[in-house]
Every structure is written in C-alpha cells, then in structure tokens.
Amino acid sequence: MSYGVKPFVVRSKLDLVSMSTPLTGTPPLGTPLTETSVLQDPSPSMDFPSRSWPGDEAKIRCRSQLTECDRSHIDQLAYKWGTAPESYDIVISEGSFLETPGRDAVLSVLPNGRYWHMPGGILAPDELKPAIVSWLKEIAERQKRTVAVYSVGDEEVSLFREAGYEVNKFGEEPYLPLGDLTWKGKDYEWIRRQTNYCRRQGLEVSESLDPDSHREMGDELVEILNEDLRRRTYARPLKLLVGDFDPHALHRRRLFVARSQETGRLEGFLACSPMKNGTAWSFETFRKRSDSPRGTMAFLFREVVDQLQAEGVQEVSLCLVPGKGVNRETAPEAHWLVRSSLDLWYTRLNFLFNTRGQNYFKSRFRPQFRNRYVCVTPKSTCVSILSFLNTVGAFTPHLGNIARNLWHHCDRHVPD
C-alpha cells in the first residue's frame, strides 16, 4: 500500500539535479550542501554602501496582500538570510512585514497598536544590518512607536547596543552541531532506548516530498495537530515563538512523518524550517497523537537528524526556550521588568507555557545553547509587555486545561 511518502535515502547527485526546484536560483529541498554549487544560479557579488532611509515614510504591509512574485521574493530573503529558528515564519504565518525601499531586506512584523513586534530578526545581508538598525530606531522616533526585534543573536546584538537600544536576554536556543554527532555514549542512552522501542513497535519515519502527498495526508496531519493542542493550555501555538502549520502551504519547509507499518496510521509529524541558506534547519512544529507509542517524538527527531546529517547539513536548531538563563547574564541596558517577567514565565508558569518541560525534552539530545535577545527602542514599559503577551495570545487560554495542568504541575518537579 502506498501512502505518498518515501523512506529515507541519501540522494545521489543525479537524483538531486533532476528534482523540481521550487524557486529559481535555489537548490531543491534535501540537497546535500556539497551539491548546491551546481544548482544555484551564479550571482555577482554585491557591495552595499552606507544607506539611510526616511523613518517617517516607512509602512508595513499585510502578508495576505502579497502577490506570488512578492511572496517568492520574501521567501528567498528568509531562506538565504534567516539566522533564527523563527525567521522563515514570515513566509508561512499570518501577519505583516516591513521592507526596505530597495527591497533588499525585510522584517516580519506583528503590529499591536503603536507597538511593532518583529520576530525572526533582520533578514538581510550583514553589510546592511547597521543601516537597518538605525532605520528602525528612526521609525520609532518619527512615528512614536515602540519597536521590539526578537531572537537577535550574539553576533548582531552589538549593533543594537551601539545604536542605543534596550537589550534584554530573551532566552536560550538549543542547537545540535551535526559534524561528529554519533549518538554513542552514556549521554545518549535515553535517545537510543526510545529509538529501539519505537522500531520494535513498527514505527517508520519518512519524508513527504511532493504536494500530492501533502494533500493526501492533510486532514490526518491537522487532526494530529488539533488532538495535541486539545490537551494544552492554548488551543493555538503562541505567535512570535512558533509559526503556523498548513500542510497545503509548506513552501520550503520539509515535512517528516512517523507512521505505523502495521496499520498505516500517522503517529506524529515534524515540520522543519530552513535557516542560513539551507545549511541549518529548525525543528519548529512537532506534534503526536495522545496514544502514539512512547518515545515517538524522540525517535522522529533522531531519524530526521540522521537524514540531515547524511545530506551535509551543519546544524539543527531545537528552537528557543523563552526565559531560560535570563538571570544568569544581565547587561546595564537590560530592563528589570522584562527580565523579571521572563524569569517568571520560565520558573513559575510551567503549567501555562510548559517552557521547562520543553527545555527538559530538548536537553535529552545534549544540545549546545546560544543566547537570544529582544532589542527594544525606545524602551520597555508595562504596556509594551502587556502588548507582547496580547500579541502571542497569552490572554486566551483554555480555562479547563489550566486547572488540569496546574494539578499535574503541583505533583511533579521538572528539572532545569
């Protein structure tokens, strides 16, 4: 029986070149990095002189109004220049965007009144980022707005500091360098145990490679998504932190499924988003059935990591853990209210957001961690923090699930 998906194979160069390329100038999904030079269109190197743009003329546009050409252009910027796990959400999620006049840079925007929340960082070449940081500050001053850029990395945060932004640690991002990962040793004993159990239960992981298979599995994937969220505090993923999932509009995202070989039923899925021109992928959306075999997600993660490693991918991001480590590293320009709010989110509100639970699961893969920051201009206030909570959807929980999760939370301790 065929289900429209293929088991894992390490593809040959001939196979890769013959695959249909989704967008001009970019390699097909799953292309080993050593092969991309034969697939990409040659482009002359670009020099970016010092630039400045008028802040009072900057306007955001709704993504629902994008033409196919516009969406393709933003897709290419997000694929090539995205450095955060949420960078590709500008392509797959609802919201707005801000584009530089030359259309050589773009930022995701979730507006809330005079507050602009910008997840995923700046999607632009490094040479343009100093000018864009200054431009955002001018926009805030001229238009009387508060601008917050999320998931800024260590390599960029100095630009915001020098421009006079308030810089707060937002959390930590666990990631796996794939170069010499072997799953051997005591540290990975739990991963191996879950993998072996799922294999004995007849689970198989495969990648869905074509739109027809996405359509065939679409209803079942949405069913799994809704079933997983039904038991959680929030019926929808929190915006700014997790992108939307539409099996019929994946664009460059890659979809992997865990299926029972005996029944053919899907037990879980993992949608990966590209980062850093395809050299890294983020494990952003992952869901499973409530009665799936124990260890399904760990098994799915490991199988996909092995597949990406075989293709030559350098790194996998397990996505941001908000609030983690915010009290360990503080800067003079950090706002105490932001730090205290994020620390409360991580240490005391696990029954709402399950942040420590996520961190515990991800830590089983023995990742490295990198800092992520939120950079604000002109400054954070109580109202701007409330705007953040309203934007992510924190004020619309399922009250019945809160009571149940609080009861379970009181019965157990989740390690940090």
NORHU-V392722 format. One record per run of one state. SS is the DSSP state (a for helix, b for strand, c for the rest). FROM is the first residue (numbers start at 1). TO is the last residue. Records with the same first field share a line. If there is no record, write none. Layout:
SS = FROM-TO / FROM-TO
This chain:
c = 1-5 / 8-12 / 19-32 / 39-54 / 58-60 / 66-67 / 82-88 / 93-95 / 100-105 / 113-114 / 119-122 / 124-125 / 144-145 / 153-156 / 163-165 / 178-185 / 201-202 / 209-210 / 231-253 / 261-265 / 279-279 / 289-295 / 312-314 / 323-335 / 348-349 / 354-354 / 364-367 / 378-381 / 393-398 / 412-416
b = 6-7 / 61-62 / 96-99 / 106-112 / 115-118 / 123-123 / 146-152 / 166-177 / 203-208 / 254-260 / 266-275 / 280-288 / 315-322 / 368-377
a = 13-18 / 33-38 / 55-57 / 63-65 / 68-81 / 89-92 / 126-143 / 157-162 / 186-200 / 211-230 / 276-278 / 296-311 / 336-347 / 350-353 / 355-363 / 382-392 / 399-411
